[in-house]
Amino acid sequence: MNDQDKKIRFVTRRYREKSLDAEAAWGRFSREQGIRRVALMRKYWVGAAAVLLLLIGIGGRYWMERTGEEWVAIAAGVDEVKQVWLPDSSMVTLAANSEIRYDRKQYGKERRQVMMSGKAFYEVQPDGERPFSVHTSRTTTTVLGTSFQLEEKETATDLYVNTGRVAFEADREKEILTAGMKATYHDGEGIWREEEPASPNQLAWKTRELRFRQTPMEEVVRDINEAYQAAIVLPDEAAQLKLTAYFDHQPLPEVIAIINETLEINLTIHPLP
């Protein structure tokens, strides 16, 4: 008897109806552990699913081979920015509390597809024959080879194109965007292009570089909060001030201390809700 047979027999003897919820177990595990190891999904979640399929007569031992799927899930934890290399050498930078999933067996055969939640920056290797697509719960973003940022929020999904050309789709609506353009899909409102140019700090959460040139303090605080996942409070009396400064990989308390001393104000750091 091989190891797989032993594992299946062990779980089968102890299985009770409704006692094993694979989806709930995967959700709890991913939240608690941050999914820091590639292919944990196959080892734990799919292993449980295979046992359930065996119990209902499908033959779980060979389920993975028959479906041809092998899902990999990778996530960044709290206060973590993580770089992920995909099988085609495309690179994904995950913001904190973000996740991507892809089918390792199918990725790159005809298409290159990933699923994501949260926020990520993609640097896609060019391949005219195999389009690259990112799926969120609302939208599909498709490119051939470019770089872009995608962020899924509670009621909207934001796209920023850094280089190249991107197709943005949702609810049978499709927009083509090029470098420097932004668009947002709002639930029930469709896709809206943003006319104002993107902030120079659009990617500061990834680069840890912040640039301000006579920038209104409301915008400064917004960019800092976005880059550091913070909750900085701007005093009312400082709202009309402007800042010129450059920060390169400096910790948040140091950034706030420099701004407070430069402008003689009192920015405070509050915990996120």
N, C-alpha and C positions, 0 to 999 in steps of 0.2 A: 504493500500500500504506500503510495507516494504522499508527499507532504500535503498536496492539494486535497487528495481524498480524505486524509485525516482531518483537515480543517473543516471540510464540508460535513463530514460525519459528526464532528464535535458540535458544530452549530446546529445541525439538524436535530440532534438528540435534545438540545436545550431550547429549541424554538417553540414559542407559544403564539397563537394567533393574536395579531395586533400588538405584539410585544416589541416588534422591531420596525421602526419607521426610518427607513434609510435616508429620506430627504431631510427629516428633522435632525437625525444624527449628523449628517454632513453639515447642516447649517450650524449646529452647535460646535462641532469640531472646528470648522473654518473660522468662526468668530473667536473662539478661545485660543486657537493656535496661530492665527494669522496666515495659514497655508504657506509656510516658509520652505516647504520641500516640494520639488516638482514630482508629479505623479502620485502624490498621496491620495488623490481622488480614486485612482485605479485600485490602489492597495486596500483602501478602507471602504469607501462608498460603493464602488462597483463590486467589491467582494461581497458586501452585504446584499446588493441587488442580485448577484448571481445566485446566492443561496435561496433567496425568495423565489426566483425563477425556477430553480430546481424543485422547490417544494410544490409548485403548481404544475409541474410536469413538463416544463420546457427543456430542462437539462442545462442547469446553470453553469456547469463546468466549461461548456464550450460556447456560452452565450457571447462572450467578447469576440471570439473568432468569427462567429456567424454574422454579428452585426457589423464587424469591421470597425469598431470604435475603440478609442483609447484616449479618454479625456484627461487633459492635464490642466490643473488649476494653480495659479500663482497669484499671491496677494502681497501687498505692502501693509505693514502694521501701522499702528499709531505713531505719528512723528517720524515715519520712515519713507524715504524715496528709494525705489528699487528699480534697477535696470534688468531687463529680461531679453535674452537673445532668442529669437524664434528659429525654427529649423532652416529657413531660407536666408538667415543672417540679417533679417530685419530686426531692429531694436525697438523695444517698448520701454519707456520710463514711466513707472507707476507712481502716482502721488499717494500720499498717506491714505489708508483705508480704501484702497482701490484694488480691483482684481480683474484678471483676464483668464479666459479658458479657451482651449482649442483642442481639436481632435488630432492627436499626433499621427495617427495612421492615415487620415484623409488629407491633412494639411499639405498643400502643394501639389496634389495629384492633378486636379483640374482648376481649383481655386485655392486661395489662401484666405481662410476665414477664422476670425477670433470673436469671442463674445466678451463684453466688458461691463463693469459697473464702476462708478467713481470717476476718476480723472486720469488721463494718460496722454503722453506725447509719443507719436509714432514716427520712426524714421524707416521708411519702407524701401527695400531693395527693388530696383526696376525689374519688371518682368511683363512684357507685352502680351504674353500668352496666358498668364495666370493672374487675374486681377486679385487685389488684396481688399478684403472687406472687414469692417468692424460693425458688429451688431450690438445695439443696446436694447433695452426693453421697448424703446420707441422708434429708433432710427437705424438706418443702414448707411454707412459711409464707405465709398468705394474709390480706390485709386489704382494706378498702375505702378507708380514709384514716386514718392514724394514724402514730405514731412508735414504733420498736422497735429493739433491738439484737440481732444474730444473730452467733454465733461458732461456727465449725466447728473442732473440735479433732481430735486423732488418733483417738480412739475415742468421741467424744461431740459433740453439738451443743447449745449453750446459747442460750436465748431469754429476753430481758428486754423487757417491754412498758412503754414510757414513758407513752404516752397511747393511749386508744381500746381497740379490741377486736381480737384476733388469733386466727386458727385455726392450730394447729401440728399437722402430720401426719407420720407415719412408720410404715411397716409396717402399713398399714390401721388404725392407731390415730390418734385425733384428739382434741385438747384445745383448749378455748376459754379464752383468758386475757385479762384486762383490766389496766388501768393498775396498775403496781407489782408485778405478778406475774412469777415466773420459772419456767422449766421446762427440763429437760434430757432429751435423748434419748441413751441409752447403747446401744451396739451389743449386740443380743441381750437387752436388759432393758426395752425400751420407753420410754415417756415418763414422767418423774417430775416432779411439781410440787414446788417448794421452798417449804416452809412459812415459813422465816425471811424477814423483810423484806429487800429488796435493800439493799446497802451504799449510803450516800449518795455514795460515790465510784464508783458503777457506770459512769458516763460520763466519768470523769476523764481517760482517754486522749484523749478528744475535746475536752473543755472546758479541760483543763490546770488545773483547780481541785481542790484536795484539802482536805477538811474533817474534822477530828478533834475529838471532844469526849469526853474521858476514855476514849479508845479504847485497848484492849490493844495492845501493841507488835507482837504477832504479826499482828494485823489491819492495823496501820499498814504494816508491811513488805509484806504481801500486796498492799495497795492501791497502794503506791508501785511495786512491781515490775510490777503490771498496767498502771499508767498510763504508765510510762516504758520498758516492755519491758526491765527491768533484772533484776539478780540480787543483791539486797541480802542480806547475811548478818547475822542477829540474834544477838548473843552470848547465851549461856545465861543469864547473870546479869541480862540486861535483859528477859527474857521476861515478867516479872510487872509491869513498869512500864506506865504509861498516858500518853497524850499528848493535849493540847488545843492545836490549832494550825490555822492556815489558810494555804494556799499558793496563790498565783495566778500561773500562768505563770512560775514560777521554775525555773531549770535544776536538774537533779538534784543536781549537786555542792553547790549552795547549800542545797537542801532537807536533804540529809544533814548538812551542816555545822551548820545551825540545830538539828536534832534532837540531834546529838551534844553541842552546847554546852548546850542546854536540859536534857537529862536526864543529862549527864555520862556518856555511854556512847561506844562506838566502833563504829558501823555502818560497814561497808565495802562498796564496790561491786565486784562480781566480773563479769567478762565472761560473757555468755550462752554456754551450751555450743553 
